[in-house]
Amino acid sequence: MGTKSFFRYLPLSDDDRKRGLFVSAGGYTLIPPHTPYPPAQHPPDHDFRWERGRVLSAHQLVYISRGRGSFEAAGRGKTVIEAGDVFLLFPGIWHRYAPDPETGWDEHWFECGGANLERLYRESGLDAAQPVVRIGVNEAFLQRFYEMSSEMEAERVGHPAILAAIATRIVAETGVLPKRRIFRHTDIEKTIDRAKALMVKRSDAALNMEKVAEELNIGYTWFRRMFREYTGMSPGRYHLQLRLHRARNLLQNTHLTVSQIAAATGFATDRYFVRFFREKTGRTPNEYRREHRPS
């Protein structure tokens, strides 16, 4: 069986390039064992050979779904790449990569840019210092690349917006999926789930998180650290957000007074509730109610 490949370099309008994130190219290559690599046909500024490597002027994200190989970038030694690995290519940084001849590999990739891309990478915890991310073989993740290739091949109306949305999700999942692998089906995940369920049930009152930890039969220091690592916020902040959501819902969907809603969400005084609500929403409770009540 020979190499199977699809790629497309997209013509972009000025409006497309003004998007916060845009996709300029992408595709996939399925390399059987003992097959020459890389395949030809790419434009000269994207083509490369292992001996000399390559420097791109744009970001690329590459996912290996089968096989193994190696990746190397300026300032880093050679890294073994296994199925389920993503490697990130950054503009202006020399790199090279290739499958192991004994296994070949299946690679899926896209090229992107835009004013919001660096912020998205940063928020997803991705940077040039750690260009290889091990997310594991994931069928849903892989399917997003095939969806992207289908959009590129058809180039139907609105495809730049769809491609940008798919790319955003892929980048976000590249940052998130390794953490999900660590926590999946563990006692930590089960404990956090129990804690969150308890907080939702008690979003009508203030909670002492040390007592919550005691109720869950775990130490408070461990609980606070693991909860923050799992959710991105402390248990106390998470519970405050639940109480704020409950307050918004009551303001929008009931005729309860502000004082009654303050009591129903566990705030000791109306004054404290109003100050907290304004800090979080930029509106007083009454202003929020006027803006969001159905007409």
C-alpha positions as CSV (number, residue, x, y, z in Angstrom):
1,M,0.0,0.0,0.0
2,G,1.4,3.4,-1.0
3,T,1.3,6.8,0.7
4,K,-2.1,8.3,1.0
5,S,-2.0,12.1,1.3
6,F,-4.2,15.2,1.2
7,F,-3.2,18.8,1.7
8,R,-4.5,22.2,0.8
9,Y,-3.0,25.7,0.9
10,L,-5.9,28.1,1.1
11,P,-6.2,31.4,-0.6
12,L,-7.1,33.9,2.2
13,S,-8.8,37.3,1.8
14,D,-7.7,40.3,3.8
15,D,-10.8,39.8,5.9
16,D,-9.9,36.2,6.6
17,R,-6.4,37.3,7.8
18,K,-8.0,39.9,10.1
19,R,-9.7,37.1,12.1
20,G,-8.5,36.4,15.6
21,L,-7.5,33.0,14.3
22,F,-7.3,31.7,10.7
23,V,-6.3,28.4,9.1
24,S,-4.1,28.8,6.0
25,A,-3.3,25.2,5.2
26,G,-3.7,21.6,6.4
27,G,-4.0,18.0,5.6
28,Y,-2.8,14.5,6.4
29,T,-0.3,12.0,5.2
30,L,-0.5,8.2,5.9
31,I,3.1,6.9,5.5
32,P,3.4,3.0,5.3
33,P,6.6,1.4,6.6
34,H,9.7,1.7,4.4
35,T,8.3,4.6,2.4
36,P,10.4,7.7,1.4
37,Y,9.7,10.7,3.6
38,P,8.7,13.4,3.3
39,P,6.5,13.2,0.2
40,A,7.0,15.8,-2.5
41,Q,4.6,18.3,-3.9
42,H,4.5,20.8,-1.1
43,P,5.5,24.4,-1.9
44,P,9.2,25.2,-1.7
45,D,8.8,27.2,1.5
46,H,7.2,24.2,3.2
47,D,9.2,21.4,1.6
48,F,12.1,20.0,3.6
49,R,14.6,17.1,4.0
50,W,15.9,15.6,7.2
51,E,19.5,16.6,6.4
52,R,18.7,20.4,6.4
53,G,15.5,20.7,8.4
54,R,13.2,23.6,7.9
55,V,12.1,27.0,9.2
56,L,8.5,28.1,8.7
57,S,7.0,31.6,8.9
58,A,3.8,30.3,10.5
59,H,2.5,28.1,13.3
60,Q,1.7,24.4,12.6
61,L,0.3,21.7,14.8
62,V,1.0,18.1,13.9
63,Y,-0.8,15.0,15.4
64,I,0.6,11.5,15.0
65,S,-2.2,8.9,15.2
66,R,-0.2,5.8,14.2
67,G,3.4,4.7,14.2
68,R,6.5,6.3,15.7
69,G,9.4,8.5,14.7
70,S,11.4,11.5,15.9
71,F,11.2,15.2,16.2
72,E,14.0,17.8,16.7
73,A,13.9,21.6,17.1
74,A,16.5,24.3,17.7
75,G,17.6,24.3,21.3
76,R,16.2,20.8,22.0
77,G,17.6,17.3,21.5
78,K,15.9,14.7,19.4
79,T,12.6,13.5,20.9
80,V,11.0,10.1,20.2
81,I,7.5,10.5,18.9
82,E,4.8,7.9,19.6
83,A,1.3,7.5,18.4
84,G,-0.9,10.0,20.3
85,D,1.7,12.7,20.4
86,V,1.3,16.3,19.1
87,F,4.2,18.4,18.2
88,L,4.1,22.2,17.7
89,L,6.0,24.1,15.1
90,F,6.7,27.7,15.8
91,P,7.6,30.5,13.2
92,G,11.3,31.2,12.9
93,I,12.3,28.1,14.8
94,W,14.3,25.4,13.0
95,H,12.9,21.9,13.2
96,R,12.8,18.5,11.5
97,Y,10.9,15.3,12.0
98,A,10.4,11.9,10.3
99,P,8.7,8.6,10.9
100,D,10.7,5.5,11.9
101,P,11.2,3.5,8.6
102,E,10.1,0.3,10.3
103,T,6.6,1.7,11.2
104,G,5.9,4.7,9.1
105,W,3.3,7.0,10.7
106,D,0.0,8.8,10.1
107,E,0.4,12.6,10.5
108,H,-2.4,15.1,10.6
109,W,-1.6,18.9,10.6
110,F,-2.8,22.4,10.0
111,E,-1.2,25.8,9.7
112,C,-2.6,28.8,11.4
113,G,-2.1,32.5,12.4
114,G,-4.0,35.4,13.8
115,A,-3.9,38.1,16.4
116,N,-5.5,35.8,19.1
117,L,-3.3,32.7,18.4
118,E,-0.5,33.5,20.9
119,R,-3.0,34.2,23.6
120,L,-4.8,30.9,22.9
121,Y,-1.5,29.0,23.0
122,R,-0.6,30.7,26.3
123,E,-4.0,30.0,27.9
124,S,-3.7,26.4,26.8
125,G,-0.3,26.1,28.4
126,L,1.5,25.6,25.0
127,D,4.9,27.1,24.2
128,A,8.1,26.5,22.2
129,A,9.9,25.3,25.4
130,Q,7.8,22.2,25.4
131,P,6.8,21.5,21.8
132,V,5.8,17.9,22.2
133,V,2.5,17.1,24.0
134,R,1.5,13.6,24.8
135,I,-2.3,13.4,24.6
136,G,-2.7,9.8,23.6
137,V,-4.5,8.1,20.7
138,N,-7.9,9.7,20.8
139,E,-10.5,9.0,18.1
140,A,-12.6,12.1,18.7
141,F,-9.5,14.3,18.6
142,L,-8.4,12.7,15.3
143,Q,-11.8,13.2,13.8
144,R,-11.4,17.0,14.2
145,F,-8.5,16.8,11.7
146,Y,-10.6,14.9,9.2
147,E,-13.4,17.4,9.6
148,M,-10.9,20.2,8.9
149,S,-9.7,18.4,5.8
150,S,-13.2,18.0,4.5
151,E,-13.9,21.7,4.9
152,M,-10.6,22.5,3.1
153,E,-11.4,20.1,0.2
154,A,-15.0,21.5,-0.3
155,E,-14.2,25.2,0.4
156,R,-17.9,25.9,0.8
157,V,-19.2,29.3,1.8
158,G,-18.1,30.2,5.4
159,H,-15.3,27.6,5.5
160,P,-12.8,30.0,7.1
161,A,-15.0,30.5,10.1
162,I,-15.6,26.7,10.5
163,L,-11.9,26.0,10.1
164,A,-11.0,28.6,12.8
165,A,-13.6,27.1,15.2
166,I,-12.1,23.5,14.7
167,A,-8.6,24.8,15.1
168,T,-9.5,26.6,18.3
169,R,-10.9,23.4,19.7
170,I,-7.9,21.4,18.7
171,V,-5.5,23.8,20.3
172,A,-7.6,23.9,23.5
173,E,-7.8,20.1,23.6
174,T,-4.0,19.8,23.1
175,G,-3.6,21.7,26.4
176,V,-6.5,20.0,28.2
177,L,-6.4,16.3,27.2
178,P,-3.1,15.4,28.9
179,K,-4.6,16.6,32.2
180,R,-7.8,14.6,31.6
181,R,-5.7,11.5,31.0
182,I,-4.0,12.0,34.4
183,F,-7.3,12.4,36.3
184,R,-9.5,10.0,34.4
185,H,-11.1,7.2,36.5
186,T,-9.0,8.1,39.5
187,D,-10.0,8.6,43.2
188,I,-9.0,12.2,42.8
189,E,-11.6,12.7,40.0
190,K,-14.3,10.9,42.0
191,T,-13.5,13.1,45.1
192,I,-13.7,16.3,43.1
193,D,-17.0,15.2,41.5
194,R,-18.4,14.5,45.0
195,A,-17.2,17.9,46.2
196,K,-18.7,19.7,43.2
197,A,-22.1,17.9,43.6
198,L,-22.1,18.9,47.3
199,M,-21.4,22.6,46.5
200,V,-24.1,22.7,43.8
201,K,-26.6,21.2,46.3
202,R,-25.6,23.9,48.9
203,S,-25.4,26.9,46.7
204,D,-28.0,28.5,49.0
205,A,-25.5,29.1,51.8
206,A,-21.9,29.9,52.6
207,L,-19.7,26.9,53.1
208,N,-16.6,26.3,55.3
209,M,-14.3,24.4,52.9
210,E,-12.4,22.8,55.8
211,K,-15.6,21.2,56.9
212,V,-16.4,20.1,53.4
213,A,-13.0,18.4,53.3
214,E,-13.7,16.8,56.6
215,E,-17.1,15.6,55.2
216,L,-15.3,14.0,52.3
217,N,-12.8,12.3,54.6
218,I,-9.8,14.1,53.1
219,G,-7.2,16.7,54.3
220,Y,-8.0,20.3,53.6
221,T,-4.6,21.2,52.1
222,W,-4.7,18.2,49.7
223,F,-8.3,19.0,48.8
224,R,-7.6,22.7,48.0
225,R,-4.6,21.8,45.9
226,M,-6.2,19.0,43.9
227,F,-9.4,21.0,43.4
228,R,-7.5,24.0,42.1
229,E,-5.4,21.8,39.8
230,Y,-8.5,20.0,38.5
231,T,-10.9,23.0,38.0
232,G,-8.5,26.0,37.8
233,M,-9.9,27.7,40.9
234,S,-10.0,27.2,44.6
235,P,-13.0,25.4,46.2
236,G,-14.2,28.7,47.8
237,R,-14.1,30.5,44.5
238,Y,-15.9,27.7,42.8
239,H,-18.7,27.8,45.3
240,L,-19.0,31.6,45.1
241,Q,-19.5,31.3,41.4
242,L,-22.3,28.8,42.0
243,R,-23.9,31.2,44.4
244,L,-23.6,34.0,41.9
245,H,-25.2,31.9,39.2
246,R,-28.1,31.1,41.5
247,A,-28.5,34.8,42.3
248,R,-28.6,35.6,38.6
249,N,-31.2,33.0,38.0
250,L,-33.4,34.2,40.9
251,L,-33.2,37.8,39.7
252,Q,-34.1,36.9,36.2
253,N,-36.8,34.3,36.8
254,T,-38.5,35.2,40.2
255,H,-40.1,38.2,41.9
256,L,-38.1,37.7,45.1
257,T,-36.7,40.9,46.5
258,V,-32.9,41.6,46.6
259,S,-33.0,41.0,50.3
260,Q,-34.7,37.6,49.9
261,I,-32.2,36.6,47.1
262,A,-29.3,37.6,49.3
263,A,-30.6,35.3,52.0
264,A,-31.3,32.5,49.5
265,T,-27.7,32.6,48.3
266,G,-26.1,32.6,51.7
267,F,-25.0,36.3,52.0
268,A,-25.0,37.7,55.6
269,T,-26.2,41.1,54.6
270,D,-27.9,42.8,51.6
271,R,-25.1,45.3,51.5
272,Y,-22.4,42.6,51.1
273,F,-24.5,40.8,48.5
274,V,-25.0,44.0,46.4
275,R,-21.2,44.8,46.6
276,F,-20.2,41.3,45.6
277,F,-22.7,41.1,42.8
278,R,-21.6,44.5,41.3
279,E,-17.9,43.4,41.5
280,K,-18.6,40.3,39.6
281,T,-21.1,41.5,37.0
282,G,-20.6,45.3,36.7
283,R,-24.2,45.8,37.6
284,T,-26.3,46.1,40.8
285,P,-28.8,43.3,41.3
286,N,-31.7,45.6,40.4
287,E,-29.9,46.8,37.2
288,Y,-29.2,43.2,36.2
289,R,-32.9,42.3,36.8
290,R,-34.1,45.2,34.6
291,E,-31.7,44.2,31.8
292,H,-32.4,40.5,31.9
293,R,-36.1,40.0,32.9
294,P,-38.2,38.8,29.9
295,S,-40.3,41.7,28.5
